[in-house]
Amino acid sequence: MGRGRAKAKQTKVARDLKYRSYSTDFASLERELRGESGDAYDEDPEEFDPYAELADRYADPEPAHDEEDYDRQAG
């Protein structure tokens, strides 16, 4: 149940794609496909790491427990 709205939305999108004419910037598309986008992070991938801050924040400062610690706790 509840599939009616989803199907109606998909039908609407499909009709828009089929019958409306959109102007496509083929020069921009060609640059993107060739990899000439000019984004800042494409120039030097080592400088830009969007997850570096999160990795530092959630890094585990303690080493992982080894088997000896497990054996002592188990008994």
VEXMI-100534 format. One record per residue: residue number from 0; residue in one letter; chain; z, y, x of N, C-alpha, C in turn. Coordinates in steps of 0.02 Angstrom, whole numbers, plus 32768, in hexadecimal, padded with zeros to 4 digits. Layout:
REM VEXMI-100534
<i->NUM, aa->A, ch->A, n.zz->Z, n.yy->Y, n.xx->X, ca.zz->Z, ca.yy->Y, ca.xx->X, c.zz->Z, c.yy->Y, c.xx->X>;
...
END
This chain:
REM VEXMI-100534
<i->0, aa->M, ch->A, n.zz->8000, n.yy->7FC5, n.xx->802A, ca.zz->8000, ca.yy->8000, ca.xx->8000, c.zz->8000, c.yy->803E, c.xx->802C>;
<i->1, aa->G, ch->A, n.zz->7FE3, n.yy->8074, n.xx->8014, ca.zz->7FE2, ca.yy->80B1, ca.xx->803C, c.zz->7FA4, c.yy->80B7, c.xx->8067>;
<i->2, aa->R, ch->A, n.zz->7F75, n.yy->808A, n.xx->805F, ca.zz->7F39, ca.yy->808B, ca.xx->8089, c.zz->7F06, c.yy->80BD, c.xx->806E>;
<i->3, aa->G, ch->A, n.zz->7F0D, n.yy->80D3, n.xx->8030, ca.zz->7EDC, ca.yy->80FF, ca.xx->8011, c.zz->7ED2, c.yy->8141, c.xx->8036>;
<i->4, aa->R, ch->A, n.zz->7F09, n.yy->8161, n.xx->804A, ca.zz->7F02, ca.yy->81A1, ca.xx->806D, c.zz->7EE2, c.yy->8197, c.xx->80B1>;
<i->5, aa->A, ch->A, n.zz->7EF6, n.yy->8163, n.xx->80D4, ca.zz->7EDA, ca.yy->8156, ca.xx->8117, c.zz->7E8F, c.yy->8149, c.xx->8112>;
<i->6, aa->K, ch->A, n.zz->7E7C, n.yy->8121, n.xx->80E2, ca.zz->7E35, ca.yy->8112, ca.xx->80DA, c.zz->7E0E, c.yy->814F, c.xx->80C6>;
<i->7, aa->A, ch->A, n.zz->7E2A, n.yy->8179, n.xx->809A, ca.zz->7E09, ca.yy->81B7, ca.xx->8086, c.zz->7DFF, c.yy->81E5, c.xx->80C2>;
<i->8, aa->K, ch->A, n.zz->7E31, n.yy->81E9, n.xx->80ED, ca.zz->7E2D, ca.yy->8213, ca.xx->8128, c.zz->7DF6, c.yy->81F9, c.xx->8158>;
<i->9, aa->Q, ch->A, n.zz->7DF4, n.yy->81B7, n.xx->8161, ca.zz->7DC1, ca.yy->819A, ca.xx->818C, c.zz->7D7B, c.yy->81A7, c.xx->8170>;
<i->10, aa->T, ch->A, n.zz->7D74, n.yy->81A1, n.xx->812E, ca.zz->7D34, ca.yy->81AD, ca.xx->810F, c.zz->7D1F, c.yy->81F6, c.xx->8118>;
<i->11, aa->K, ch->A, n.zz->7D4E, n.yy->8223, n.xx->8110, ca.zz->7D3F, ca.yy->826B, ca.xx->8119, c.zz->7D28, c.yy->8279, c.xx->8160>;
<i->12, aa->V, ch->A, n.zz->7D4B, n.yy->825E, n.xx->8191, ca.zz->7D3A, ca.yy->8269, ca.xx->81D7, c.zz->7CF5, c.yy->824B, c.xx->81E6>;
<i->13, aa->A, ch->A, n.zz->7CE8, n.yy->820F, n.xx->81CC, ca.zz->7CA7, ca.yy->81EF, ca.xx->81D7, c.zz->7C6F, c.yy->8218, c.xx->81BA>;
<i->14, aa->R, ch->A, n.zz->7C79, n.yy->8233, n.xx->817E, ca.zz->7C45, ca.yy->825E, ca.xx->8160, c.zz->7C3A, c.yy->829D, c.xx->8189>;
<i->15, aa->D, ch->A, n.zz->7C71, n.yy->82BB, n.xx->81A1, ca.zz->7C6A, ca.yy->82F7, ca.xx->81CA, c.zz->7C41, c.yy->82E8, c.xx->8209>;
<i->16, aa->L, ch->A, n.zz->7C50, n.yy->82B1, n.xx->8229, ca.zz->7C2B, ca.yy->82A0, ca.xx->8265, c.zz->7BE2, c.yy->8290, c.xx->8258>;
<i->17, aa->K, ch->A, n.zz->7BD4, n.yy->8272, n.xx->821E, ca.zz->7B90, ca.yy->825D, ca.xx->820F, c.zz->7B64, c.yy->8297, c.xx->81F9>;
<i->18, aa->Y, ch->A, n.zz->7B7E, n.yy->82C4, n.xx->81CF, ca.zz->7B54, ca.yy->82F5, ca.xx->81AF, c.zz->7B58, c.yy->833C, c.xx->81CB>;
<i->19, aa->R, ch->A, n.zz->7B8D, n.yy->834C, n.xx->81EE, ca.zz->7B92, ca.yy->8390, ca.xx->820A, c.zz->7B72, c.yy->8391, c.xx->824F>;
<i->20, aa->S, ch->A, n.zz->7B53, n.yy->83C9, n.xx->825D, ca.zz->7B35, ca.yy->83CF, ca.xx->82A0, c.zz->7B62, c.yy->83F9, c.xx->82CC>;
<i->21, aa->Y, ch->A, n.zz->7B74, n.yy->83DE, n.xx->8303, ca.zz->7B9F, ca.yy->8401, ca.xx->8333, c.zz->7B74, c.yy->8414, c.xx->836F>;
<i->22, aa->S, ch->A, n.zz->7B81, n.yy->844F, n.xx->838A, ca.zz->7B5E, ca.yy->8462, ca.xx->83C7, c.zz->7B82, c.yy->8444, c.xx->8402>;
<i->23, aa->T, ch->A, n.zz->7B5E, n.yy->841F, n.xx->842B, ca.zz->7B7A, ca.yy->83FD, ca.xx->8464, c.zz->7B67, c.yy->8421, c.xx->84A4>;
<i->24, aa->D, ch->A, n.zz->7B97, n.yy->842F, n.xx->84CE, ca.zz->7B8A, ca.yy->844F, ca.xx->850E, c.zz->7B7B, c.yy->8418, c.xx->8540>;
<i->25, aa->F, ch->A, n.zz->7B3B, n.yy->8408, n.xx->8547, ca.zz->7B27, ca.yy->83D1, ca.xx->8572, c.zz->7B33, c.yy->83DE, c.xx->85BC>;
<i->26, aa->A, ch->A, n.zz->7B31, n.yy->841D, n.xx->85D0, ca.zz->7B3E, ca.yy->842E, ca.xx->8616, c.zz->7B87, c.yy->8420, c.xx->8627>;
<i->27, aa->S, ch->A, n.zz->7BB4, n.yy->8432, n.xx->85F9, ca.zz->7BFB, ca.yy->8425, ca.xx->8604, c.zz->7C09, c.yy->83DA, c.xx->8603>;
<i->28, aa->L, ch->A, n.zz->7BE8, n.yy->83B6, n.xx->85D6, ca.zz->7BF0, ca.yy->836D, ca.xx->85D3, c.zz->7BD8, c.yy->834D, c.xx->8614>;
<i->29, aa->E, ch->A, n.zz->7BA0, n.yy->8365, n.xx->862E, ca.zz->7B86, ca.yy->8349, ca.xx->866D, c.zz->7BB6, c.yy->8355, c.xx->86A7>;
<i->30, aa->R, ch->A, n.zz->7BD3, n.yy->8392, n.xx->86AA, ca.zz->7C03, ca.yy->83A1, ca.xx->86DF, c.zz->7C40, c.yy->8374, c.xx->86DA>;
<i->31, aa->E, ch->A, n.zz->7C57, n.yy->8369, n.xx->869C, ca.zz->7C91, ca.yy->833F, ca.xx->8692, c.zz->7C83, c.yy->82F7, c.xx->86A7>;
<i->32, aa->L, ch->A, n.zz->7C4A, n.yy->82DD, n.xx->8696, ca.zz->7C39, ca.yy->8298, ca.xx->86A7, c.zz->7C2E, c.yy->828F, c.xx->86F1>;
<i->33, aa->R, ch->A, n.zz->7C16, n.yy->82C3, n.xx->8713, ca.zz->7C0C, ca.yy->82BF, ca.xx->875B, c.zz->7C4D, c.yy->82CA, c.xx->8782>;
<i->34, aa->G, ch->A, n.zz->7C81, n.yy->82E1, n.xx->8760, ca.zz->7CC0, ca.yy->82ED, ca.xx->8781, c.zz->7CC7, c.yy->8332, c.xx->879F>;
<i->35, aa->E, ch->A, n.zz->7CA0, n.yy->8361, n.xx->8787, ca.zz->7CA2, ca.yy->83A5, ca.xx->87A1, c.zz->7CC7, c.yy->83D2, c.xx->876F>;
<i->36, aa->S, ch->A, n.zz->7CFF, n.yy->83BA, n.xx->8754, ca.zz->7D21, ca.yy->83E0, ca.xx->8720, c.zz->7D45, c.yy->841C, c.xx->873B>;
<i->37, aa->G, ch->A, n.zz->7D5D, n.yy->8419, n.xx->877A, ca.zz->7D7E, ca.yy->8452, ca.xx->8798, c.zz->7DC8, c.yy->8458, c.xx->8785>;
<i->38, aa->D, ch->A, n.zz->7DE5, n.yy->8423, n.xx->876B, ca.zz->7E2C, ca.yy->8425, ca.xx->875B, c.zz->7E55, c.yy->8427, c.xx->879B>;
<i->39, aa->A, ch->A, n.zz->7E8F, n.yy->8446, n.xx->8798, ca.zz->7EB9, ca.yy->844E, ca.xx->87D3, c.zz->7ED1, c.yy->840B, c.xx->87EF>;
<i->40, aa->Y, ch->A, n.zz->7EE1, n.yy->83DD, n.xx->87C4, ca.zz->7EFB, ca.yy->839E, ca.xx->87DC, c.zz->7EC5, c.yy->836F, c.xx->87F6>;
<i->41, aa->D, ch->A, n.zz->7E86, n.yy->837F, n.xx->87EA, ca.zz->7E50, ca.yy->8355, ca.xx->8804, c.zz->7E43, c.yy->8364, c.xx->884E>;
<i->42, aa->E, ch->A, n.zz->7E56, n.yy->839F, n.xx->8865, ca.zz->7E46, ca.yy->83B3, ca.xx->88A9, c.zz->7E70, c.yy->838C, c.xx->88DD>;
<i->43, aa->D, ch->A, n.zz->7EB0, n.yy->8386, n.xx->88D2, ca.zz->7EDB, ca.yy->8362, ca.xx->8900, c.zz->7F0E, c.yy->833A, c.xx->88D7>;
<i->44, aa->P, ch->A, n.zz->7F00, n.yy->82FB, n.xx->88CA, ca.zz->7F2B, ca.yy->82D5, ca.xx->889E, c.zz->7F72, c.yy->82CA, c.xx->88B9>;
<i->45, aa->E, ch->A, n.zz->7F7C, n.yy->82D0, n.xx->88FB, ca.zz->7FBF, ca.yy->82C6, ca.xx->8916, c.zz->7FEB, c.yy->8302, c.xx->8909>;
<i->46, aa->E, ch->A, n.zz->7FCF, n.yy->833E, n.xx->8901, ca.zz->7FF7, ca.yy->8379, ca.xx->88F4, c.zz->800F, c.yy->837B, c.xx->88AC>;
<i->47, aa->F, ch->A, n.zz->7FE7, n.yy->8364, n.xx->887D, ca.zz->7FF7, ca.yy->8369, ca.xx->8836, c.zz->800D, c.yy->8325, c.xx->881D>;
<i->48, aa->D, ch->A, n.zz->804C, n.yy->831F, n.xx->880C, ca.zz->8066, ca.yy->82E2, ca.xx->87EE, c.zz->8090, c.yy->82F6, c.xx->87B2>;
<i->49, aa->P, ch->A, n.zz->8074, n.yy->82EF, n.xx->8775, ca.zz->8099, ca.yy->8307, ca.xx->873B, c.zz->80D9, c.yy->82E0, c.xx->872E>;
<i->50, aa->Y, ch->A, n.zz->80E2, n.yy->82A6, n.xx->874C, ca.zz->811E, ca.yy->827E, ca.xx->8740, c.zz->814F, c.yy->8281, c.xx->877A>;
<i->51, aa->A, ch->A, n.zz->8142, n.yy->82A8, n.xx->87AD, ca.zz->816D, ca.yy->82AB, ca.xx->87E7, c.zz->81B3, c.yy->82C4, c.xx->87D5>;
<i->52, aa->E, ch->A, n.zz->81B7, n.yy->82F7, n.xx->87AB, ca.zz->81F8, ca.yy->8312, ca.xx->8798, c.zz->8220, c.yy->82DF, c.xx->8770>;
<i->53, aa->L, ch->A, n.zz->81FF, n.yy->82BC, n.xx->8742, ca.zz->8222, ca.yy->8289, ca.xx->871B, c.zz->8238, c.yy->824F, c.xx->8747>;
<i->54, aa->A, ch->A, n.zz->820F, n.yy->823C, n.xx->8776, ca.zz->8221, ca.yy->8205, ca.xx->87A3, c.zz->825E, c.yy->8217, c.xx->87CC>;
<i->55, aa->D, ch->A, n.zz->8262, n.yy->8255, n.xx->87E3, ca.zz->829C, ca.yy->826B, ca.xx->8809, c.zz->82DA, c.yy->826D, c.xx->87DD>;
<i->56, aa->R, ch->A, n.zz->82D2, n.yy->8284, n.xx->879F, ca.zz->830A, ca.yy->828B, ca.xx->8772, c.zz->8328, c.yy->8247, c.xx->8760>;
<i->57, aa->Y, ch->A, n.zz->82FE, n.yy->8215, n.xx->8754, ca.zz->8316, ca.yy->81D4, ca.xx->873D, c.zz->8319, c.yy->819F, c.xx->8774>;
<i->58, aa->A, ch->A, n.zz->8312, n.yy->81B4, n.xx->87B2, ca.zz->8315, ca.yy->8184, ca.xx->87E9, c.zz->835B, c.yy->8167, c.xx->87ED>;
<i->59, aa->D, ch->A, n.zz->835F, n.yy->8127, n.xx->87FA, ca.zz->839F, ca.yy->8104, ca.xx->87FF, c.zz->83BA, c.yy->810E, c.xx->8846>;
<i->60, aa->P, ch->A, n.zz->83F1, n.yy->8133, n.xx->884D, ca.zz->840B, ca.yy->813F, ca.xx->8891, c.zz->842C, c.yy->8101, c.xx->88B0>;
<i->61, aa->E, ch->A, n.zz->8440, n.yy->80D1, n.xx->8886, ca.zz->8460, ca.yy->8095, ca.xx->88A0, c.zz->842C, c.yy->805E, c.xx->88AA>;
<i->62, aa->P, ch->A, n.zz->8433, n.yy->8037, n.xx->88DE, ca.zz->8403, ca.yy->7FFF, ca.xx->88E7, c.zz->840D, c.yy->7FCB, c.xx->88B0>;
<i->63, aa->A, ch->A, n.zz->83DB, n.yy->7FA4, n.xx->88A5, ca.zz->83DF, ca.yy->7F70, ca.xx->8872, c.zz->8413, c.yy->7F3C, c.xx->8887>;
<i->64, aa->H, ch->A, n.zz->8432, n.yy->7F1E, n.xx->8856, ca.zz->8464, ca.yy->7EEB, ca.xx->8863, c.zz->8444, c.yy->7EAD, c.xx->8881>;
<i->65, aa->D, ch->A, n.zz->8463, n.yy->7E93, n.xx->88B3, ca.zz->8448, ca.yy->7E57, ca.xx->88D1, c.zz->846A, c.yy->7E19, c.xx->88B4>;
<i->66, aa->E, ch->A, n.zz->8458, n.yy->7DDF, n.xx->88CA, ca.zz->8471, ca.yy->7DA1, ca.xx->88AE, c.zz->84BC, c.yy->7D99, c.xx->88BA>;
<i->67, aa->E, ch->A, n.zz->84D7, n.yy->7DB2, n.xx->88F2, ca.zz->851E, ca.yy->7DAC, ca.xx->8901, c.zz->8548, c.yy->7DD0, c.xx->88CD>;
<i->68, aa->D, ch->A, n.zz->8533, n.yy->7E0D, n.xx->88BA, ca.zz->8557, ca.yy->7E32, ca.xx->8886, c.zz->8556, c.yy->7E0C, c.xx->8844>;
<i->69, aa->Y, ch->A, n.zz->851E, n.yy->7DEF, n.xx->8835, ca.zz->8517, ca.yy->7DC9, ca.xx->87F6, c.zz->8545, c.yy->7D8C, c.xx->87F7>;
<i->70, aa->D, ch->A, n.zz->8548, n.yy->7D6A, n.xx->8830, ca.zz->8572, ca.yy->7D2E, ca.xx->8835, c.zz->85BC, c.yy->7D40, c.xx->882E>;
<i->71, aa->R, ch->A, n.zz->85D1, n.yy->7D78, n.xx->884B, ca.zz->8617, ca.yy->7D8D, ca.xx->8847, c.zz->862A, c.yy->7D9E, c.xx->87FF>;
<i->72, aa->Q, ch->A, n.zz->85FC, n.yy->7DBE, n.xx->87DA, ca.zz->860A, ca.yy->7DD1, ca.xx->8795, c.zz->860B, c.yy->7D94, c.xx->8768>;
<i->73, aa->A, ch->A, n.zz->85DF, n.yy->7D64, n.xx->8775, ca.zz->85D9, ca.yy->7D2A, ca.xx->874A, c.zz->8614, c.yy->7CFA, c.xx->8752>;
<i->74, aa->G, ch->A, n.zz->8632, n.yy->7CFC, n.xx->878B, ca.zz->866A, ca.yy->7CD4, ca.xx->878C, c.zz->8686, c.yy->7CAA, c.xx->87BA>;
END
